[in-house]
Amino acid sequence: MSYAVLSYWDIALAACLLFVNAGLSLAFRLGLGKRLLIAGTRMMVQLTMVGLVLKALFALSSPLYTGLAALVMVLFAGREAMARQDRRFAGYWSYGIGTGSMMTAGLIVTVFGLSTQIQADPWYDPRYALPILGMILGNTMNGVSLGLDRLLTGAVQQRSAIEAQLMLGRDMKHAMRGVMRDAIRAGLIPITNSMAAAGLVSLPGMMTGQILAGVEPVEAVKYQILIIFLIAGGTGLGTFVAVLAASRRLTDERQRLRLDRLTAKEAG
């Protein structure tokens, strides 16, 4: 198998497209030029550092270092999920619910995929474990953040309806059912759309990368289908866990709606 080796000049040439976008932003006074260039620079630095770290981890193939790398990925994913919510729980709960749900879903689905379909030897081989966990976490993060944001926003907006049901004798589980259903749906929309569009509208990144690297298209498709199923499983599980945990946090032992446990996102 052969593949095209990219030079630094090739990367610099592709980066010119970002400068074109920055120029258009300046011309139309969008105010995004600086942000685009900073984001592009951060992306290059972060990916370069990740590449160097992965190279070292692949050489070590240690369960300890693989586990530490996975933990760092989960912690950063939790921070990103929290930052995307307009309303959040006060204190540790804001970070803990999202991080815990992503860790649960990510580890379960990754270990399942590694030990059954992929059958890596050893199963914790970082060459397989970390890329798969990264793809699952990235999509689960979107589902969890959307689900939590929709749940907390819905609870605030529908406060009167929820409390009216509670006064009529309904328990919190039934009073919050509609809001929880909408939150879970919102969390699953991105992966549902991705599965529906895969192949006809878009060629997923992993499949495209394998084809460019010389893998037979049919084999690349099989791997991509497997990864999408794993991502869907992780996103669904993570979203369900996050929404259920957050709904329990919104109530207490007296079946009251505890919106006082929420805080608004800080401006800026």
N, C-alpha and C positions, 0 to 999 in steps of 0.2 A: 504494500500500500504506500502511496505517495501523497504528499500534501504540500500546499504552498507555504513556504517559510516567509513570514513577514519581517521586514526590516523596520528600523526606527523611522526611516523616511516614509514608509508606507503608513505608519501610525500618524506621523505629522501631517501627511497629505489628507488623511481622513479628518483630522482635527480642524482643517480649514473650514469644513462645513459648519462647525460650531461658531467660528468667527463670522461666517455668513449670517447665521441666525442672530448673533450679537449685533451685527451691522443693521439687519432689518429691524431689530428692537430699537436701536438708536434712531433709525430713520422714522419710525412710526411712534417714537416716544412712549414705548411700552414700559421702560424702566427695568427690563429683564436682562439687559446685556451683561452687566456685572455679575448678576447671580448665575447666569449661564456659564460664564467663564470660570467662576469660582467652583461651581458644581463640577464642571469638566475637569478642572485641576485636581479637586478632591478625589474624583473617581479614578483618575490615573494613579495618583499617589497610593490610594487605598488598595487598588487592585494589584499594583506592583508589590506592595508590602505583603499582601495575601499570597501572591505567587511565590515570594521568597520563603514565607512561613510554611506554605504547603510543600515546597521542595524539601525543606528540612524535616517536616513531619513524615513525608513519604519515605525518606531515608531511615528514620528511626523506627517507624511502624510499632509504636508503643501504645498500649491501651491507656496508659496514664496521660500521655500528652494528647492523644486523640480525644479523650474525655474532657481534658481541660479546654481544648480548642472548641469542642462542642458546647461546653458551658459558656464560654465567652460569646459564641454566636447567639445562644439563647438569651443571654443577658442584654446584649445589644438589641436583639429583636424586641424584647420586652420594653426597652426604652423607646424605640421607634413607635411601637403600638400605642404606648401611653401618650406620646407627643401628638398623635393624630386625633385625639378625642377632644371635642369642644367642652364636654363635661366629664369630670372624672371623680373618683372617690378621693376623699381627703386621706392624707397619710400614706402609709405603705400599701394599702389596699389597691390604690390606683395602679401601682407597678406590679404588685404581687399576683393579682388575678390574671392579667394578661400573660405575664411571664410563666406562671405555673401552668396555665392551660396550654401554652405553646410547647413548654418542655414536655408535658405529658403526651400530647399528640405527636410531637416531633420524634421523641425517643421510641414510642411504641411503633409507629409506622416505619421508621428507619430500620429498627432492629428486625421487624417483620420482613421488610424487603430484602435486607442483607442476608438473613438466615434462611429464607425460603427461595425466592425467585433468583436473586443474584448469586447467592451461595458463595460469598467472598470467603477466602481462607487466608488468615483468620477473619472472622466476621467483622472485627473492629478495624480492619485494614483502612487507614485514612484515605487511601486513593479512591475507595468506594464510599466509605462512611460519610466523610465530610462534604463532598459535592452533593450527595443525595440529601443529607440533612439540610444543607443550605437551600436547595430548591424547595424542599418541603416547608422549611421555616419561612422563607420569603413569601410564599403564598398563604400559609397559615396566618402569618402576621397581618396580611391584608384582611382576611376573613375575620379574625379576632377583633381587630381595631374597628372595622365597620360594624360588626355585631354589637360590640360594647357601646359604640357611639350611638347607634340607633336605639339600643335599649335604654340608655340613660336619658337621651333626648326625649324619647317617647314617654318615659315615666314622668318627666317634668311636664310635658305638654298635655298628657292625659291624666294628670293628677286628680282632677275633679271626678272623672269617670271611675278611676280605680278606687278612690276613697268612698264613692257612692256605693259601689259593689260591696266594699268592706262593711259599710253601715247596714247593708241589707242582709248581712250574715255570711257572705261569701268569704272563703279564706283567701290568703294572698296568692296561692297557686292559681286559683281560678280568676282572680281579679287581674293578674298580670299576664294571663295567657295570651291575649291578643298582642301585647307589646313584645313579649318574648318570641312569639311566632314571627312578627315582622323583623325582629333583630336577627334571628337565625336565617331568615330568607335573605336579608341584606348581606350577611356574611358569606353566603353561598353563591351569590350572584356572579362575582368575578370568575370563579373556577367553572361555574356552569357555562358562562359565555365563552370561556377559553376552550372548553371541550367541544362546544357546538361549532366554533369557528375553526378548530384545528384541521388542517389539511385543505379545506376549501378556501378559506380566507387567509390563513396564516400558516407558515411553516415554523413550528416551535424551535426555539433556540438550540436545545440540545440536539435535536435531529439534524438541524442545519450544520451545526458544528461537527457532528460525526461524519456527515456526507463530505464536508470540505476536508476532513482529515483522511478521507479515503475509504470509509466504511461503506459497504453495500447499502443502497437505499432501503431495501426491505429489512435488513437487520437494524438499521437506524430507526425505522418506523416502529419495530417491535420494542426497542428500548424506550422510545418516546411514549408509546402507549402505556407501558409499564409505569414510567415516571409520572405520567398524568394521573393514572389511577391512584398511585401512592400520594400524590399531592392532593387529590380530591378527598382521599380518606383522612389525611392529616388536617386539611382545612375544615372538613365537616366535624371531626372529633374535637378539634381545638375550639371551634365556634360554639358547639354545644356546651362544652365544659365551661367556657368563659361566660356565656350568657346565663347558664344555670347558677354558677357561683356568684355572679354579679346580682342576679335577682334575689338570692338569699341574703346578700349583703344589704339590699334595699329594704329589708323587713327586719323585724325583731320577734322575740318570743311572744309578744302581745299582738301580733299580726297587724302592725302599723307600717305605713309607708314612710321610710326614713330618708327623705330627700335632704335632710340636714347633714347627711353623710357625704353629700356631693359638694364639689367646688367647681367654679367656672375656670376655664383655661385662661392663664395669664396672658394679657395682651403683649404683642411684640415677641 
